[in-house]
Each structure stands twice: as C-alpha cells, then as structure tokens.
Amino acid sequence: MWDGSFHSVKIRGTAGALLWSYHTAATLGPWAIRKGGEGTWILTATCTQVDAFQIRQRPILFTGPRESGEGMWCWGVESLDVVGRQVRARLGPPEQ
C-alpha cells in the first residue's frame, strides 16, 4: 500500500536564482534538486554569476521556473556551499 510519500524525486531545470530579499545573490545555469534522506531536499547547480556579499546574507531562497511554464519553484535555503562555480545547498520544504 502506498504511504503517500515519495522516496526518490528529482527535479531539473536550466536556469534559476538564489535570492536575498529582492536581490539576486546568484544566477544559476543547470540545476537539479533531489530528495535526500530523511525528507531533505538537496540542490546542486552551476553558477553563472555570484555576488560575493549577497550570497553570504540570510535568508536565501532558491527559485526556478517550472517546466510547465506555470509558476516558479521556491525553496528556503537552510545551508549553502559555493565552491568555484558549483553550488550545493540543503533546502527546506518547498514553499507554496
């Protein structure tokens, strides 16, 4: 019997952003979000542009357009690691 939860989910996109308030802290090229262990969501992405000051501010949000063209994905960023052009972040639950 299905328990209503997904154990393996992956969402991909070609463009996104990390936002601090209304500021773009980083623009992202290809990105992927997967559901990790214990219900956590993990973002991996390649940065196309980063503002060194804004990326260190909090709170940070990840946004990316939905493939359907209807609306945006939006997650709060709980932890963030930027090394060179690579981003890895642990995300909170998806925002409605």
ABEGO torsion letter per residue (X at the ends): XBAGBBABBBBBBABBBBBBEABBABBBBBBBBBBBBGGBBBBBBBBABBBAAAAABOBBBBBBBBAAGBEBBBBBBABBBBBEABBBBBBBBBBX
